Amino acid sequence: MTPNLVLASGSEIRATLLRNAAIPFDVEKPRIDEAALKAALLAEEAPPRDLADKLAEMKALKVSHRRPGQLVLGCDQVLALGGEVFSKPETPEEALDQLTRLSGRTHQLLSAAVVCRDGEPIWRHVGVVRLDMAKLSEDWLRGYVDRNWDSIRHSVGGYKLEEEGVRLFVRVMGDYFTVLGLPLVELINWLVLRGDLER
């Protein structure tokens, strides 16, 4: 049996992870005002874990209402430095500022995945990874942003671990797929338990 899975995301990396794992799926991007939802949750002082989980759920729910009987996967990723939450940088200067603030410090990436069916959440998981960034010079960081802006503009914190961004770190504690934005192993385990995937 194969899962009747819909990825409620326009993320190419999440789609690639599912394809590489040989999990059949469709894609339907949710039409939600993510910035407004995030701002409202931050105004309510939602902790980073709840923020990622709620945004993932809202994406899955939005598509689930249009896909009766199907499993709809919503995802979201949040970068937290202490109690502060970072968003995707809008300019190279903002990316440089984020990286400068992360330099020499430990931060967390929280990747939430929520599966809904018929407008109801039926599974959820939030993966957490701790990352220790090296102490980096401003000149090196500026060169890094200049070389990689077209790619890192789509990533919270201004880096991609699967690219040159791996050189920013001295230690990564946690699951690699969670860093990429999808707790894939946990999702696969759940689909196997349901009988949707064979192992």
C-alpha positions as CSV (number, residue, x, y, z in Angstrom):
1,M,0.0,0.0,0.0
2,T,1.2,3.5,-0.7
3,P,0.3,6.6,1.2
4,N,-2.2,9.0,-0.3
5,L,0.1,11.9,0.7
6,V,-0.1,15.6,-0.2
7,L,2.8,17.9,0.6
8,A,1.3,21.3,1.6
9,S,4.5,23.2,0.8
10,G,6.3,24.8,-2.1
11,S,9.7,23.7,-0.6
12,E,11.8,22.0,-3.2
13,I,14.1,20.4,-0.5
14,R,11.1,18.8,1.3
15,A,9.8,17.5,-2.1
16,T,13.3,16.1,-2.9
17,L,13.6,14.4,0.5
18,L,10.2,12.6,-0.1
19,R,11.1,11.7,-3.6
20,N,14.5,10.3,-2.6
21,A,12.8,8.2,0.1
22,A,10.5,6.8,-2.6
23,I,7.4,8.1,-0.9
24,P,4.7,8.9,-3.5
25,F,3.1,12.3,-3.0
26,D,1.3,15.3,-4.7
27,V,2.1,18.9,-4.0
28,E,-0.5,21.6,-3.2
29,K,0.8,24.9,-1.8
30,P,-1.4,26.3,0.9
31,R,-2.7,29.8,0.4
32,I,-2.1,31.4,3.8
33,D,-0.7,34.7,4.9
34,E,2.2,33.1,6.8
35,A,3.8,36.4,7.8
36,A,0.5,37.6,9.4
37,L,0.0,34.3,11.2
38,K,3.6,34.3,12.5
39,A,3.3,37.9,13.7
40,A,0.0,37.1,15.6
41,L,1.6,34.1,17.3
42,L,4.7,36.1,18.2
43,A,2.5,38.8,19.6
44,E,0.9,36.2,21.8
45,E,4.5,35.3,22.9
46,A,4.2,31.7,21.6
47,P,7.4,29.8,22.3
48,P,9.4,28.7,19.2
49,R,8.3,25.1,19.4
50,D,4.6,26.1,19.4
51,L,5.2,28.6,16.7
52,A,6.7,26.0,14.3
53,D,4.0,23.4,15.2
54,K,1.0,25.8,14.7
55,L,2.3,27.1,11.4
56,A,2.8,23.6,10.1
57,E,-0.7,22.7,11.3
58,M,-2.3,25.7,9.7
59,K,-0.7,24.8,6.3
60,A,-1.9,21.2,6.5
61,L,-5.4,22.2,7.5
62,K,-5.8,24.7,4.7
63,V,-5.1,22.0,2.1
64,S,-6.8,19.2,4.0
65,H,-10.2,20.8,3.6
66,R,-9.8,20.6,-0.2
67,R,-8.4,17.0,-0.2
68,P,-11.0,14.7,1.5
69,G,-9.6,11.4,2.7
70,Q,-6.0,12.2,1.9
71,L,-3.1,12.6,4.3
72,V,-1.9,16.3,4.1
73,L,1.6,17.1,5.4
74,G,2.3,20.6,6.6
75,C,5.8,21.7,7.7
76,D,7.4,24.7,9.2
77,Q,10.9,25.5,10.5
78,V,11.9,28.1,13.1
79,L,15.3,29.2,14.2
80,A,15.6,30.2,17.8
81,L,18.5,32.1,19.5
82,G,17.5,32.1,23.1
83,G,13.9,33.4,23.1
84,E,14.3,35.3,19.8
85,V,12.9,33.8,16.6
86,F,14.6,34.5,13.2
87,S,12.9,34.8,9.9
88,K,14.2,34.3,6.4
89,P,16.5,37.3,5.5
90,E,15.0,39.7,3.0
91,T,18.3,41.4,2.0
92,P,22.0,40.4,2.0
93,E,22.5,42.9,4.8
94,E,19.9,41.2,6.9
95,A,21.5,37.8,6.3
96,L,24.9,39.2,7.3
97,D,23.3,40.7,10.5
98,Q,21.7,37.3,11.4
99,L,24.9,35.4,10.8
100,T,26.9,38.0,12.8
101,R,24.5,37.5,15.7
102,L,24.7,33.7,15.5
103,S,28.5,33.7,15.2
104,G,30.2,32.0,18.2
105,R,26.9,31.0,19.7
106,T,24.5,28.0,20.0
107,H,21.1,28.2,18.4
108,Q,18.2,25.7,17.7
109,L,16.4,24.7,14.6
110,L,12.9,23.4,15.2
111,S,11.2,21.6,12.3
112,A,7.6,20.8,12.7
113,A,5.5,18.3,10.7
114,V,1.8,17.9,11.0
115,V,-0.4,15.5,9.1
116,C,-4.1,16.2,8.7
117,R,-6.9,14.2,7.2
118,D,-10.4,15.6,6.6
119,G,-9.6,18.8,8.4
120,E,-8.3,17.1,11.6
121,P,-4.6,16.8,12.8
122,I,-3.8,13.1,13.2
123,W,0.0,13.1,13.7
124,R,2.6,15.7,14.6
125,H,6.3,15.9,15.5
126,V,8.7,18.7,16.2
127,G,12.3,17.8,15.7
128,V,14.9,20.0,17.5
129,V,18.6,20.4,16.5
130,R,21.2,22.4,18.4
131,L,23.9,24.0,16.3
132,D,27.2,25.5,17.5
133,M,28.4,28.2,15.1
134,A,32.1,29.0,14.9
135,K,33.3,32.5,15.7
136,L,33.6,34.0,12.3
137,S,35.1,37.2,11.0
138,E,32.9,39.8,9.5
139,D,35.0,39.8,6.3
140,W,34.5,36.0,5.9
141,L,30.8,36.2,6.6
142,R,30.4,39.1,4.1
143,G,32.1,37.0,1.4
144,Y,30.0,34.0,2.3
145,V,26.8,36.0,1.9
146,D,28.0,37.5,-1.4
147,R,28.8,34.0,-2.8
148,N,25.6,32.3,-1.6
149,W,22.9,35.0,-1.5
150,D,20.7,33.4,-4.2
151,S,20.5,30.2,-2.2
152,I,20.5,31.4,1.4
153,R,17.8,34.0,0.9
154,H,15.3,31.1,1.3
155,S,16.7,29.9,4.6
156,V,16.2,31.1,8.2
157,G,19.5,32.2,9.6
158,G,21.1,32.8,6.2
159,Y,22.7,29.4,5.7
160,K,22.2,26.0,4.3
161,L,24.0,23.1,6.0
162,E,23.9,21.0,2.8
163,E,26.0,23.7,1.0
164,E,28.9,25.9,1.9
165,G,27.0,26.7,5.1
166,V,28.4,23.6,6.7
167,R,31.7,25.5,7.1
168,L,30.0,27.8,9.6
169,F,29.7,25.2,12.3
170,V,31.8,23.4,14.8
171,R,29.1,21.0,16.0
172,V,25.6,19.9,15.0
173,M,23.6,17.9,17.6
174,G,20.6,16.3,16.1
175,D,19.0,14.8,13.0
176,Y,20.2,16.0,9.6
177,F,16.7,15.8,8.0
178,T,15.4,18.1,10.7
179,V,18.0,20.6,9.8
180,L,16.7,20.4,6.2
181,G,13.2,21.2,7.4
182,L,11.4,17.8,7.6
183,P,11.7,15.2,10.4
184,L,11.7,12.5,7.7
185,V,12.6,9.4,9.8
186,E,9.8,10.0,12.3
187,L,7.3,10.5,9.4
188,I,8.5,7.3,7.7
189,N,8.1,5.4,11.0
190,W,4.6,6.6,11.4
191,L,3.6,5.7,7.8
192,V,5.1,2.2,8.4
193,L,3.1,1.8,11.6
194,R,-0.1,2.8,9.7
195,G,0.6,0.2,7.1
196,D,1.0,2.9,4.4
197,L,4.7,2.0,3.7
198,E,6.5,-1.3,3.6
199,R,9.8,-1.9,5.2
